[in-house]
Amino acid sequence: MVIQSEKIVALFVCIGFHFEKLLYLFEQLKDFTDFIYFTSHLNNMRAVMQRLYEKMEERIREIQSASFPLLKETSQCINVCQEVLQELRKMVEKNPLKDSKEEIEFFKEMKPKFYSQFIYYVKVFHIEINRPAASDKVQIAYLESHLSRIKHFFDNNLDFYQYYRSGATHFDEVYFIRGQEDVRLLPDDLTLSIDHSFSTTQSYKVSKLFAYELLRIYLNTAISSIQLTDPPEPKNIEKKLQWTGAKVSLIELIYSLQTTGVINNGTADIKLLTNFFERTFQVDLGNVYNVFQEMRIRKKNRTSFLDQLKERLIQRMDEADEGY
């Protein structure tokens, strides 16, 4: 009986050793891309791809903080987007989408987030490399011509834009499942040459909608930077103020103030307001245009900070009323 007990103890010791070794191997695997592929269906697919998207954003922020010339910066951002898109494709090839629900979610919501960034930086690169070295008037006319093309695109795709923004789903199986291509749905000639094994025509269109919304902001800012000069540094600030909330909250406030036109009769653009708030509150807000894009595509609480401001102010008023 004693001998059997010793054998059982030895067996458990052996199992414990191998279990700890297995855990160690899994910890090592976390540093490799293949580990993401291996776990992509064990974890929530959305969470895995969100980590990949955040990784792309971080690399782009590093490039933008390096103060490269604009064309070099944009070119490097394009390279990052291409690398991440290839990584995304490998992920899906190694872990095929399980059913139509997962495929619709991927091509309707996930892939456009990545691909829209690629389209955006490619467009910026081509706009800037062809931008005329001429008078302010000529440059503004050039930039406005690109704004007209964007408006034309949105006008031509208004029905689909409303379908997507409204959260409708009744055409999703036609729009966002591979193999359902209809020539009548092709948004432009470019989609004739896209890889239909990793895209759908309307998934490409969603990406283009996102990219063009960003590009419209970029062009308007470029025009305003020509028309307006930077504001002077604030003077006689007796006490330094520092923003201690989330950066996204301040960006939400900046966009709200600019949209309502309450500063300089609406002539102050996002760039001017961002520079002012960054200096006043000693904070680096980074690429506010990308942050706004993330805010805009939120499914819920698109104005969470403004909602919080309203709620807290009403609460303070109510508490003050109770004091009387």
C-alpha positions in Angstrom: 0.0 0.0 0.0 2.9 2.3 0.8 4.5 1.6 -2.5 1.3 2.3 -4.4 1.0 5.7 -2.5 4.5 6.6 -3.5 3.7 5.8 -7.2 0.6 8.0 -7.1 2.6 10.9 -5.6 5.3 10.5 -8.2 2.7 10.5 -10.9 1.1 13.8 -9.7 4.6 15.3 -9.5 5.3 14.3 -13.1 1.9 15.7 -14.3 2.6 19.0 -12.4 6.0 19.3 -14.0 4.6 18.9 -17.6 1.7 21.2 -16.9 4.1 23.9 -15.8 6.2 23.3 -18.8 3.2 23.6 -21.1 2.2 26.9 -19.4 5.7 28.2 -20.0 5.6 27.3 -23.7 2.3 29.1 -24.1 3.8 32.2 -22.5 6.7 32.1 -25.0 4.2 31.7 -27.9 2.5 35.0 -27.0 5.4 36.9 -28.6 4.7 35.4 -32.0 2.1 36.3 -34.6 1.2 32.6 -35.0 -0.1 32.6 -31.5 -2.7 35.2 -32.5 -3.7 32.9 -35.4 -3.9 29.9 -33.1 -6.1 31.7 -30.6 -8.3 33.8 -33.0 -11.2 31.5 -32.7 -10.6 30.6 -29.0 -11.0 34.3 -28.2 -13.5 36.7 -29.6 -12.6 37.4 -33.2 -13.4 41.1 -32.9 -11.1 41.4 -29.9 -8.2 39.8 -31.7 -8.6 42.1 -34.7 -9.0 45.1 -32.5 -5.6 44.4 -31.0 -4.2 44.2 -34.5 -5.8 47.5 -35.4 -4.4 49.2 -32.3 -1.0 47.9 -33.2 -1.4 49.6 -36.6 -2.5 52.8 -35.0 0.5 52.8 -32.6 2.9 52.3 -35.5 1.3 55.2 -37.4 1.5 57.4 -34.4 5.2 56.7 -34.0 5.7 57.7 -37.7 3.7 60.9 -37.3 5.6 61.9 -34.1 9.0 61.5 -35.9 8.4 64.8 -37.8 9.2 63.4 -41.3 8.4 65.5 -44.4 4.8 64.9 -45.3 5.4 62.7 -48.4 7.8 60.5 -46.5 5.4 60.2 -43.5 2.5 59.3 -45.7 4.6 56.7 -47.7 5.6 55.0 -44.4 2.0 55.0 -43.2 1.0 53.3 -46.5 3.7 50.6 -45.9 2.4 50.0 -42.4 -1.2 49.6 -43.6 -0.1 47.2 -46.3 1.8 45.0 -43.8 -1.1 44.9 -41.4 -3.6 44.1 -44.2 -1.4 41.1 -45.2 -1.3 40.1 -41.5 -5.1 40.3 -41.4 -5.4 38.2 -44.5 -3.1 35.5 -43.1 -5.2 35.5 -39.9 -8.4 34.8 -41.9 -6.7 32.2 -44.2 -5.5 30.3 -41.2 -8.8 30.6 -39.4 -11.6 30.7 -42.0 -14.7 32.6 -41.2 -17.1 30.0 -39.7 -20.5 31.1 -41.0 -22.4 33.9 -42.9 -22.8 35.9 -39.6 -19.1 36.0 -39.0 -18.4 36.8 -42.7 -20.8 39.7 -42.7 -19.4 41.1 -39.5 -15.8 40.8 -40.9 -16.5 42.5 -44.3 -19.1 45.0 -43.0 -17.3 46.2 -39.9 -13.8 44.8 -39.3 -11.9 44.9 -42.6 -13.2 48.4 -43.7 -11.5 49.8 -40.6 -8.1 48.6 -41.8 -8.6 49.1 -45.5 -10.0 52.6 -45.1 -6.7 53.7 -43.6 -4.8 52.4 -46.6 -7.1 54.2 -49.0 -6.8 57.4 -47.0 -3.0 57.6 -46.9 -2.8 56.6 -50.6 -5.1 59.4 -51.5 -3.3 61.9 -49.3 0.0 60.9 -50.9 -1.3 61.4 -54.5 -2.9 64.7 -53.6 0.2 66.1 -52.0 2.7 64.8 -54.7 0.6 66.5 -57.4 -0.2 69.7 -55.4 0.9 72.7 -57.5 3.7 74.8 -56.1 1.7 78.0 -56.9 -0.2 80.8 -55.3 -2.6 80.3 -52.5 -5.5 80.8 -54.8 -4.3 78.1 -57.2 -3.6 75.6 -54.3 -7.1 76.2 -52.8 -8.7 75.7 -56.2 -6.8 72.4 -56.5 -7.8 71.2 -53.0 -11.4 72.2 -53.6 -11.5 70.2 -56.8 -10.8 67.1 -54.7 -13.5 68.1 -52.3 -15.9 68.2 -55.3 -14.9 64.7 -56.2 -15.6 63.5 -52.7 -19.0 65.2 -52.7 -19.8 63.5 -56.1 -18.9 60.1 -54.6 -21.2 60.6 -51.6 -24.0 62.0 -53.7 -23.8 58.9 -56.0 -23.8 56.5 -53.1 -26.3 58.2 -50.8 -28.7 55.2 -50.6 -25.9 52.9 -49.6 -24.5 55.4 -47.1 -27.9 55.8 -45.5 -28.3 52.0 -45.4 -25.0 51.5 -43.6 -25.3 54.4 -41.2 -28.8 53.4 -40.2 -27.6 50.0 -39.1 -29.9 48.2 -41.6 -29.2 44.6 -42.3 -31.7 43.3 -44.9 -29.2 43.4 -47.8 -26.2 42.2 -45.8 -26.1 38.8 -47.4 -25.9 40.4 -50.8 -23.5 43.1 -49.9 -21.1 41.4 -47.5 -20.8 37.7 -48.4 -18.2 36.7 -51.0 -19.5 35.2 -54.3 -22.5 37.5 -54.4 -20.9 40.1 -56.7 -23.4 41.9 -59.0 -21.9 44.2 -61.7 -24.7 46.7 -61.0 -23.4 47.1 -57.5 -19.8 47.9 -58.5 -19.0 51.3 -57.0 -16.3 52.1 -59.7 -14.0 50.5 -62.2 -11.3 49.7 -59.6 -13.6 47.0 -58.0 -13.4 45.0 -61.2 -9.8 44.2 -60.3 -10.1 43.6 -56.5 -9.4 40.2 -55.0 -12.9 38.7 -54.5 -11.5 36.0 -52.3 -10.7 38.6 -49.6 -13.3 41.3 -50.3 -16.8 42.1 -51.5 -17.7 45.0 -53.6 -19.7 46.7 -50.9 -17.0 46.1 -48.3 -14.7 48.1 -50.5 -17.3 50.8 -50.7 -17.6 51.0 -46.9 -13.8 51.4 -46.7 -14.0 54.2 -49.3 -16.8 55.9 -47.4 -14.7 55.9 -44.2 -11.5 57.0 -46.1 -13.3 59.9 -47.9 -14.8 61.2 -44.6 -11.2 61.4 -43.3 -10.0 62.9 -46.5 -12.7 65.6 -46.5 -11.5 66.7 -43.1 -7.9 66.6 -44.3 -8.7 68.8 -47.3 -10.7 71.3 -45.4 -7.9 71.6 -42.8 -5.4 72.1 -45.6 -7.5 74.9 -47.1 -7.9 76.6 -43.8 -4.2 76.4 -43.1 -3.6 78.4 -46.3 -6.3 81.0 -45.5 -5.6 81.5 -41.8 -2.4 81.9 -39.8 -1.8 80.2 -36.4 -3.1 82.1 -33.4 -0.6 83.8 -31.2 0.6 82.2 -28.0 -1.7 82.9 -25.1 -0.3 85.6 -22.8 -0.6 86.4 -19.1 -1.8 83.0 -18.0 -1.1 83.3 -14.3 -1.6 79.7 -13.5 -0.9 76.8 -15.7 -3.8 74.6 -16.6 -3.5 70.9 -17.4 -6.0 68.6 -19.0 -6.3 65.6 -16.7 -9.2 63.8 -18.5 -9.1 61.4 -21.4 -7.6 62.9 -24.6 -10.6 61.6 -26.6 -12.9 63.6 -24.4 -11.0 66.8 -25.2 -11.1 66.0 -28.9 -14.9 65.4 -28.6 -15.2 68.8 -27.0 -13.1 70.5 -29.7 -15.1 69.0 -32.5 -18.3 70.1 -30.8 -17.1 73.7 -30.4 -16.0 73.8 -34.0 -19.2 72.3 -35.4 -21.4 74.7 -33.5 -19.4 77.7 -34.8 -19.2 79.5 -31.4 -15.6 80.5 -31.8 -14.6 83.3 -34.3 -18.0 83.1 -35.8 -17.3 79.5 -37.0 -14.1 80.4 -38.9 -11.8 78.6 -36.5 -10.9 75.2 -37.9 -10.0 72.0 -36.1 -6.3 72.6 -36.5 -6.4 76.0 -34.9 -8.6 74.9 -32.0 -6.4 71.8 -31.4 -3.2 73.9 -31.3 -4.9 76.3 -28.8 -6.2 73.6 -26.5 -2.9 71.7 -26.7 -0.9 74.8 -25.6 -3.5 75.9 -23.0 -3.9 72.5 -21.3 -0.3 71.2 -21.9 -1.4 68.1 -23.7 -0.4 66.4 -27.0 -3.6 65.2 -28.7 -1.8 63.4 -31.6 -3.8 62.7 -34.8 -7.2 64.2 -33.9 -8.6 63.3 -37.3 -8.1 59.5 -36.7 -9.6 59.8 -33.2 -12.6 61.5 -34.7 -13.0 58.7 -37.2 -13.0 56.2 -34.3 -15.6 58.3 -32.4 -17.8 58.5 -35.5 -18.0 54.8 -36.1 -18.9 54.0 -32.5 -22.1 51.9 -32.3 -23.1 53.4 -29.0 -22.3 56.5 -27.0 -20.8 58.5 -29.9 -20.8 61.6 -27.7 -20.1 60.0 -24.3 -18.1 62.9 -22.9 -20.8 65.5 -23.9 -23.5 63.2 -22.5 -21.5 63.1 -19.2 -21.1 66.9 -19.1 -24.8 67.4 -19.5 -25.6 64.7 -16.9 -23.2 66.2 -14.3 -24.4 69.7 -14.9 -28.0 68.8 -14.5 -27.1 66.8 -11.3 -25.3 69.9 -9.9 -28.3 72.1 -10.6 -30.6 69.6 -9.0 -28.4 69.5 -5.9 -28.3 73.3 -5.8 -32.1 73.3 -6.0 -32.4 71.0 -3.0 -30.3 73.4 -1.0 -32.9 76.1 -1.2 
